[in-house]
Amino acid sequence: MENFLINTFEPQEGLWYCWNVNGALGYLKKEGSLWQTAFQVVLFKDMTDDFYGPYEAVPPKALPRSVMVGPGTGLTLHPMVSERPYLLPMQEKICLVPAAEVRLTLLFPPVLSFETVDNQRIAAFTPFTCSEAWFGDDTASGMLCISLPAHCIIWDHEAACTAPPALIRCPLVIRNRSKTPLELDRLAIYTEPLSIYEHEGSLWSDTVALDSIVGGNIEMNVLPETPESYRKIRVAARNGMRDILIRQGADFIKNITSL
C-alpha cells in the first residue's frame, strides 16, 4: 500500500487541494510565492479509515487560513513525531523478573508538515487532538506530555502493521537489567532521538529500549535495529538517548485537556 504522506506533489497555481488523513483535513493553495493553508483536526478517538489525497477542494470559510511567503514548487505532507514526550498507560501492569525482556509496538499520532522539496516548511499542524498530562513529581517539575490511550500499546506485530497509515509505529523493548522485579503501569517515551522511516506504506520510528537499572530508574536508548530496507524520511532531532533517565516512581497528572 502506498502512503501519500511521503509523495512529492506539484500543485497548479491558484487551486486549493486537500489531503484527508484518517479524517483530519489539510488544505493548501499556491499562488506564485504565496502559500495558503488551512487545517481541520479531529479528536484522536474519532479517526476514520479515510486516507487519500491530494484532490481539489476549497476549505470551509469557517476554517482559519494562514499565509507563508517563499519559493518552491513540489512539496510533501511530511510526518514527524511530537516534540513533547508520549505518555501511555498500561491496560494491565506488567512485571519483569531480573534479566527478562518483552517486545511490543507503540502507535504515535504524528505532527504533519507541508514542506517543499528543498525542506522549506510552509506550515505544520497536529491532525489528531489528544489529552495532555504532566509527567513528574509535581506540577512544578517534569514534562508536559501527549497522553495516549492504552490501545496504542500493541502486542501483536500484525496488528501494528495494519494500524491506520497516518500513525507512526514505534518498536519497543523493555529489559530488566536490575536485580529486582520491574513493575510498569505506564510508559513515557521521549522523541528527540527518533528518526522516521517508511516501509511498505507504513510509518515507523527507530526501536526504543527501556532498561531498568540500579536505583529503580529507567534508561532510554535507541537500538540499531532498523532494517536497511526501511527508507529514512525524517532525521532525528538529536542523536543518542543515554542522558534520558525516567524516575520509575514519578507520578503524572492526567487530562490537563479533557478530550
C-alpha positions as CSV (number, residue, x, y, z in Angstrom):
1,M,0.0,0.0,0.0
2,E,1.3,3.5,-0.9
3,N,1.4,6.2,1.8
4,F,0.7,9.5,0.1
5,L,2.2,11.5,3.0
6,I,5.7,11.0,1.6
7,N,4.9,11.6,-2.1
8,T,6.0,14.8,-3.9
9,F,3.2,16.8,-5.4
10,E,3.3,19.9,-7.6
11,P,0.1,22.0,-7.2
12,Q,-1.2,24.0,-10.0
13,E,-1.3,27.8,-9.4
14,G,-4.5,29.2,-7.8
15,L,-6.1,25.8,-7.0
16,W,-7.0,24.6,-3.5
17,Y,-6.0,21.0,-2.7
18,C,-7.0,18.8,0.2
19,W,-5.3,15.8,2.0
20,N,-7.6,13.5,4.0
21,V,-5.5,12.0,6.8
22,N,-7.7,9.5,8.6
23,G,-10.4,12.1,9.0
24,A,-8.2,15.2,9.5
25,L,-8.0,17.6,6.6
26,G,-5.1,19.7,5.4
27,Y,-5.7,22.3,2.7
28,L,-3.1,24.1,0.6
29,K,-3.1,26.6,-2.3
30,K,-0.1,28.1,-4.2
31,E,-0.1,31.5,-6.0
32,G,3.3,32.5,-7.0
33,S,5.4,32.7,-3.9
34,L,2.3,32.8,-1.6
35,W,1.2,29.5,0.1
36,Q,-2.1,29.5,1.8
37,T,-3.0,26.7,4.2
38,A,-6.0,25.7,6.4
39,F,-6.5,22.7,8.7
40,Q,-9.4,20.8,10.2
41,V,-8.3,18.5,13.0
42,V,-10.3,15.7,14.7
43,L,-10.1,14.1,18.2
44,F,-7.7,11.1,18.2
45,K,-10.6,8.8,19.2
46,D,-12.6,10.0,16.1
47,M,-10.1,8.9,13.5
48,T,-11.6,7.4,10.4
49,D,-10.4,5.0,7.7
50,D,-10.3,7.8,5.1
51,F,-6.8,8.2,3.8
52,Y,-6.3,9.8,0.4
53,G,-5.2,12.9,-1.5
54,P,-4.4,15.4,-2.7
55,Y,-7.6,16.3,-4.5
56,E,-9.1,19.6,-5.5
57,A,-11.3,21.1,-2.7
58,V,-11.8,24.5,-1.2
59,P,-11.7,24.7,2.6
60,P,-14.8,25.8,4.5
61,K,-14.9,29.6,5.1
62,A,-15.0,29.0,8.9
63,L,-11.5,27.5,8.9
64,P,-8.7,29.9,9.8
65,R,-6.2,30.3,7.0
66,S,-2.5,31.2,7.1
67,V,-0.1,32.5,4.5
68,M,3.6,31.8,4.0
69,V,5.8,33.6,1.5
70,G,8.6,31.6,-0.1
71,P,9.8,29.9,-3.3
72,G,9.2,26.3,-4.2
73,T,7.3,24.0,-6.4
74,G,7.0,20.4,-5.4
75,L,6.0,19.6,-1.8
76,T,5.2,16.8,0.6
77,L,2.9,16.5,3.6
78,H,5.7,15.2,5.9
79,P,5.1,13.2,9.1
80,M,7.0,13.9,12.3
81,V,6.9,12.8,15.9
82,S,5.6,15.3,18.5
83,E,8.3,17.4,20.2
84,R,6.6,16.5,23.5
85,P,7.0,13.0,25.0
86,Y,4.3,10.5,24.6
87,L,2.7,9.0,27.8
88,L,0.8,5.7,27.6
89,P,-0.9,3.9,30.5
90,M,-0.8,0.1,30.5
91,Q,-4.1,-1.7,30.5
92,E,-2.6,-4.2,32.9
93,K,0.5,-3.7,35.0
94,I,3.4,-5.8,33.7
95,C,6.1,-7.3,35.9
96,L,9.5,-8.4,34.5
97,V,11.8,-10.6,36.7
98,P,15.5,-9.8,36.6
99,A,17.1,-10.5,33.1
100,A,13.7,-10.7,31.4
101,E,12.6,-8.6,28.4
102,V,9.4,-8.1,26.4
103,R,8.8,-6.6,22.9
104,L,5.8,-4.6,21.7
105,T,4.9,-1.8,19.4
106,L,3.5,1.7,20.2
107,L,1.3,3.8,18.0
108,F,2.1,7.6,17.9
109,P,-0.1,10.3,16.3
110,P,2.1,12.4,14.1
111,V,2.7,16.1,13.5
112,L,2.3,16.9,9.8
113,S,4.3,19.5,8.0
114,F,3.9,20.8,4.4
115,E,7.4,21.1,3.1
116,T,8.9,22.0,-0.3
117,V,11.4,19.7,-1.9
118,D,14.3,21.8,-0.6
119,N,13.0,21.3,3.0
120,Q,11.4,24.7,3.4
121,R,8.5,24.4,5.9
122,I,5.3,26.0,4.7
123,A,3.0,25.1,7.7
124,A,2.6,22.3,10.3
125,F,-0.3,21.0,12.2
126,T,-1.3,18.3,14.6
127,P,-4.1,16.3,12.9
128,F,-5.4,14.4,15.9
129,T,-6.2,16.2,19.2
130,C,-5.1,14.3,22.3
131,S,-5.3,15.0,26.0
132,E,-2.1,16.2,27.8
133,A,-0.6,15.1,31.0
134,W,2.2,16.4,33.2
135,F,4.7,13.7,34.0
136,G,6.9,14.3,37.1
137,D,6.8,14.6,40.8
138,D,4.5,17.6,40.8
139,T,3.3,20.4,38.5
140,A,6.5,22.4,39.1
141,S,8.8,19.8,37.7
142,G,8.6,17.2,35.0
143,M,7.4,17.4,31.4
144,L,4.1,18.2,29.6
145,C,3.3,15.0,27.6
146,I,0.9,13.9,24.9
147,S,-1.4,11.5,26.7
148,L,-2.4,8.5,24.6
149,P,-5.0,5.7,25.3
150,A,-3.8,2.2,26.3
151,H,-4.9,0.8,23.0
152,C,-1.9,2.5,21.4
153,I,0.2,-0.3,23.0
154,I,0.1,-3.2,20.5
155,W,1.4,-6.7,21.5
156,D,0.8,-8.3,18.1
157,H,3.1,-7.3,15.2
158,E,0.4,-7.9,12.5
159,A,-2.0,-5.6,14.3
160,A,0.7,-2.9,14.3
161,C,1.2,-3.3,10.6
162,T,-2.5,-2.9,9.9
163,A,-3.0,0.2,12.1
164,P,-4.2,3.4,10.5
165,P,-1.5,4.6,8.0
166,A,-1.1,8.1,9.5
167,L,0.1,6.6,12.8
168,I,3.8,6.1,13.5
169,R,4.8,2.7,14.7
170,C,7.5,2.6,17.4
171,P,9.0,-0.8,18.2
172,L,9.8,-1.0,21.9
173,V,11.8,-3.5,24.0
174,I,11.6,-3.3,27.8
175,R,14.5,-5.0,29.6
176,N,15.0,-5.6,33.3
177,R,18.8,-5.3,34.0
178,S,18.4,-4.8,37.7
179,K,18.4,-7.4,40.4
180,T,14.8,-6.8,41.5
181,P,11.5,-7.3,39.7
182,L,10.4,-4.4,37.4
183,E,6.7,-3.3,37.5
184,L,5.4,-0.9,35.0
185,D,1.9,0.7,34.7
186,R,2.7,3.4,32.2
187,L,5.3,4.2,29.5
188,A,6.9,7.6,28.9
189,I,8.7,7.9,25.5
190,Y,10.9,10.9,24.7
191,T,11.0,11.7,21.0
192,E,14.1,13.8,20.1
193,P,16.3,10.8,19.2
194,L,13.8,9.1,16.9
195,S,14.1,9.1,13.1
196,I,11.1,8.3,11.0
197,Y,11.0,5.6,8.2
198,E,8.7,4.3,5.6
199,H,8.2,0.6,4.7
200,E,5.5,-0.8,2.5
201,G,3.3,2.1,3.1
202,S,3.6,2.2,6.9
203,L,5.5,4.7,9.0
204,W,8.0,3.5,11.6
205,S,10.4,5.0,14.1
206,D,13.6,3.7,15.5
207,T,13.4,0.9,18.0
208,V,13.4,2.2,21.6
209,A,14.8,0.3,24.6
210,L,13.7,0.9,28.2
211,D,16.2,-0.5,30.6
212,S,15.6,-0.8,34.3
213,I,18.9,0.0,36.0
214,V,20.3,0.1,39.5
215,G,18.4,2.6,41.7
216,G,14.9,1.9,40.3
217,N,15.2,4.3,37.3
218,I,14.7,3.5,33.6
219,E,17.3,4.4,30.9
220,M,16.1,5.0,27.3
221,N,18.2,4.2,24.3
222,V,17.8,3.9,20.5
223,L,18.7,0.4,19.2
224,P,20.4,0.0,15.8
225,E,17.7,-2.5,14.6
226,T,16.0,-0.7,11.8
227,P,16.3,-2.9,8.6
228,E,18.2,-1.4,5.7
229,S,15.0,-1.8,3.5
230,Y,13.3,0.9,5.6
231,R,13.6,4.3,3.9
232,K,14.5,7.1,6.3
233,I,12.3,10.1,5.7
234,R,13.0,12.2,8.8
235,V,16.3,12.5,10.7
236,A,16.2,12.6,14.5
237,A,16.3,16.0,16.2
238,R,19.3,14.8,18.2
239,N,21.5,11.7,18.5
240,G,21.7,9.5,21.5
241,M,19.4,8.9,24.5
242,R,21.8,8.0,27.2
243,D,21.2,11.2,29.1
244,I,17.5,10.5,29.4
245,L,16.5,8.8,32.7
246,I,13.0,8.3,33.9
247,R,12.4,8.1,37.6
248,Q,10.3,5.0,38.0
249,G,8.4,6.4,40.9
250,A,7.4,9.7,39.2
251,D,3.7,10.4,39.2
252,F,1.6,12.1,36.5
253,I,-1.5,14.3,36.4
254,K,-4.0,13.2,33.7
255,N,-6.3,15.2,31.5
256,I,-4.9,18.7,31.5
257,T,-7.1,19.0,28.5
258,S,-10.2,16.8,28.9
259,L,-11.0,15.2,25.5
